[in-house]
Structure formats: structure tokens, C-alpha cells
Amino acid sequence: MGKGIAFVHRLRYPKMYEEYKEHCKNKLIKTGSLWLYTKEENAPWILSFPTKFHWKYPSKIEWIEQGLQKFAETYEKKGITSIAFPLLGTHNGGLDTNEVKRLMDEYLGKCAIDIEIYDYDPNETDDLFALFKTKWLSLDEKIIKAETGIQPQYARKISEIIQNGEINSMITLANYDGIGEKTLEKAFGYVLNTNTLN
């Protein structure tokens, strides 16, 4: 869960990420297998669909096909009644969009549930980012440092980036050079856990 949608889910659902890490350590997360996380109340179920052997490396089309086949075979048993998918393996995985869409249509078209397939648009506004931006900019740098350990220069960097008008989503913020993933985790976690998003 090092980049893209996966990283944003890591920020949104830290308990899920801790369990995910345990599954990875025990070699339970692998291409061709699916993991459904359902443990948080008032939150959507999250389907982990591995598209890579390691997040740093490219995806392979056969891994997408294996996962889609597994989904088509098991979604009813898992109790899944609707789902939204990104174009698997195309954003950070490097796969051809048309080839992936054809495969997804082929396998998911057989499923008797509502399915949405969406293409990532970096210019699309993310409602969670808008809330994060508003609340983050209302915080004092000294309080941020005291509560999170984030140094003022990094807190200012986050503030500058989210105010520059080029960033509209948590995904693009996470991909921005100059902010480490640990810093972003601390920032997002602090805003979320102090109920400043309410």
C-alpha cells in the first residue's frame, strides 16, 4: 500500500492497514488472491486486489486476470452486493488501459451485482482532501509539532502544497515530492483522530 489508491486507503483506514501488514508478513496477500476487510462499523468494505508482486514493480496482465476470475467465482459467497473498481494496474502498474478494461468487462460483466469501473482523474476533487485542507490550515504549527512531532518546515510544506491550487485529492498529495509517507500519515492521522473532520 505504498502509492495511489492503496496508500489513500492506508491513510483512511489505519486499522485495516495494520491487519494488511500482518497478512503480508504471513504471505497471505499475493497476486491472484483477494482479501475482504469488513471489520469497521459505518465504513465500506474494502477489497484488497493485489496487482503487483511488490508495489515498486509493474503489474502483469495475467495477475489482473487471475484476480478477476477469483472475484467472479467468490463475490456471492463473500456477500458482496455492489463494488467500485479502479482500472486495475493501469495507474501505477503501467498496464494498457484498453486491455485492462476489456478484461474487466469480460469477467465483471458476468457478475449479477452493480459494478462501477472508474478511471483515475488527478484533477477530480476529492471530498476528503477538501476537508483535510480546511482543517489542516486552521491548525497552529506549534500545536502540530507538539502533537505529531512533524517539524514546522514540513508542516509549512504541506500547507503550501495544499494551497497552491494544483492539488485536488489525497492521491495527488501523497504523490507530491517533498512529503514523506510517514509525515503524511502523521498529518492525516492527527486531523482524523482529533475529530477535526467532524
C-alpha positions in Angstrom: 0.0 0.0 0.0 2.7 2.4 -1.0 1.1 4.5 -3.7 -2.1 5.7 -5.3 -5.5 4.5 -4.1 -3.9 1.9 -1.9 -2.0 4.5 0.0 -5.0 6.7 0.5 -6.9 3.7 1.9 -3.9 3.2 4.2 -4.5 6.8 5.4 -8.3 6.5 5.7 -8.3 3.1 7.5 -5.2 2.7 9.6 -6.6 -0.4 11.4 -7.1 -2.1 8.1 -3.5 -1.3 7.2 -2.2 -2.8 10.4 -4.0 -6.1 9.6 -2.9 -5.9 6.0 0.7 -5.7 7.1 0.2 -8.8 9.2 -1.3 -10.6 6.2 1.7 -9.6 4.1 4.1 -10.8 6.8 2.4 -14.1 6.7 2.4 -14.2 2.9 -1.4 -14.1 2.7 -1.6 -11.1 0.3 -0.5 -12.2 -3.1 -1.5 -11.8 -6.8 -4.5 -13.9 -7.7 -5.9 -13.8 -4.2 -8.3 -11.4 -2.7 -8.8 -10.1 0.9 -12.0 -8.5 2.0 -11.8 -6.2 5.1 -15.2 -5.8 6.8 -14.3 -5.0 10.4 -15.1 -1.3 10.8 -18.6 -0.2 11.6 -20.1 2.5 9.4 -17.4 2.1 6.9 -17.4 0.5 3.4 -16.0 -3.0 3.0 -12.6 -2.8 1.3 -11.4 -5.4 -1.2 -7.7 -5.8 -1.5 -6.9 -6.8 -5.1 -3.2 -7.3 -5.5 -2.0 -6.3 -9.0 1.7 -6.5 -8.2 4.3 -8.8 -6.6 5.7 -5.7 -4.9 4.4 -2.1 -5.0 7.6 -0.8 -6.5 7.4 -3.1 -9.6 5.0 -3.1 -12.6 1.8 -5.1 -12.8 1.2 -8.0 -15.1 -2.0 -8.6 -17.1 -2.1 -12.3 -16.0 -2.3 -11.2 -12.4 -5.3 -8.9 -13.2 -7.0 -11.8 -14.9 -6.3 -14.2 -12.0 -7.8 -11.7 -9.6 -10.9 -11.0 -11.7 -11.5 -14.7 -12.1 -11.3 -15.2 -8.3 -13.7 -12.3 -7.8 -16.2 -13.6 -10.2 -16.1 -17.0 -8.5 -16.3 -15.8 -4.9 -18.2 -12.5 -4.7 -21.5 -14.1 -3.9 -20.0 -16.3 -1.1 -18.4 -13.2 0.4 -21.7 -11.4 0.4 -20.6 -8.6 -1.9 -23.7 -6.8 -3.4 -22.0 -3.9 -5.2 -18.5 -2.7 -5.8 -16.4 0.0 -7.4 -13.1 -0.8 -9.1 -10.4 1.4 -10.5 -8.8 0.4 -13.8 -6.7 -2.2 -12.2 -2.9 -2.0 -12.6 -3.1 1.0 -15.0 -2.2 4.0 -12.9 1.0 2.9 -11.0 1.2 -0.6 -12.6 1.8 0.5 -16.1 -0.7 -1.7 -17.9 -2.6 -0.7 -21.0 -5.9 0.9 -20.2 -7.8 -0.7 -23.1 -6.5 -4.2 -22.4 -7.4 -4.0 -18.7 -10.9 -2.6 -19.5 -11.6 -5.4 -21.9 -10.6 -8.0 -19.3 -12.6 -6.3 -16.6 -15.7 -6.1 -18.8 -15.3 -9.7 -19.7 -15.1 -11.0 -16.1 -17.2 -8.5 -14.3 -19.9 -8.5 -16.9 -20.8 -12.0 -15.7 -21.5 -10.8 -12.1 -25.1 -10.2 -11.1 -24.3 -7.1 -9.0 -23.9 -3.4 -9.5 -20.3 -2.7 -10.5 -18.7 0.7 -11.3 -15.3 0.9 -13.1 -13.7 4.3 -12.9 -10.6 5.9 -14.4 -8.4 8.0 -12.1 -8.5 11.7 -12.8 -5.8 13.7 -11.0 -7.9 16.9 -11.5 -11.0 15.4 -9.9 -11.8 16.9 -6.5 -11.7 14.5 -3.5 -14.2 15.4 -0.8 -11.8 14.0 1.9 -9.0 16.2 0.6 -11.2 19.3 0.9 -12.0 18.5 4.5 -8.3 17.8 5.3 -7.2 21.0 3.6 -9.8 23.1 5.6 -8.9 21.6 8.9 -5.2 21.4 8.4 -4.9 25.1 7.5 -6.8 26.0 10.7 -4.2 24.3 12.9 -1.2 26.1 14.5 2.3 24.9 13.6 3.4 24.7 17.2 0.4 22.5 18.1 1.1 20.3 15.1 4.7 19.8 16.2 3.8 19.2 19.8 1.0 16.7 18.9 2.6 14.9 16.0 6.3 15.5 16.0 6.1 17.0 12.5 8.7 19.7 12.2 7.5 23.2 11.3 9.2 23.2 7.9 7.3 20.1 6.9 4.0 21.4 8.3 4.6 24.6 6.2 5.4 22.5 3.2 2.1 20.6 3.4 0.3 23.9 3.9 2.0 25.5 0.8 1.2 22.4 -1.3 -2.5 22.2 -0.5 -2.9 26.0 -1.0 -1.2 26.2 -4.4 -4.3 25.1 -6.3 -2.6 22.2 -8.1 -3.7 19.5 -5.7 -7.3 18.3 -5.5 -7.1 14.9 -3.9 -5.3 12.8 -1.3 -3.8 10.7 -4.1 -2.0 13.7 -5.7 -0.9 15.0 -2.3 0.6 11.6 -1.5 2.5 11.6 -4.8 3.9 15.1 -4.3 7.6 15.3 -4.0 8.9 16.6 -0.7 6.4 15.0 1.7 7.3 11.6 3.1 4.6 9.0 3.6 5.3 8.9 7.4 4.8 12.6 7.6 1.6 12.4 5.6 0.4 9.6 7.8 1.0 11.6 10.9 -0.7 14.7 9.5 -3.7 12.9 8.3 -4.0 10.7 11.4 -3.8 13.8 13.6 -6.5 15.6 11.8 -8.7 12.5 11.7 -8.1 11.3 15.3 -8.7 14.7 16.9 -12.1 14.7 15.3 -11.3 17.9 13.4 -13.1 16.4 10.4 -16.4 16.4 12.2 
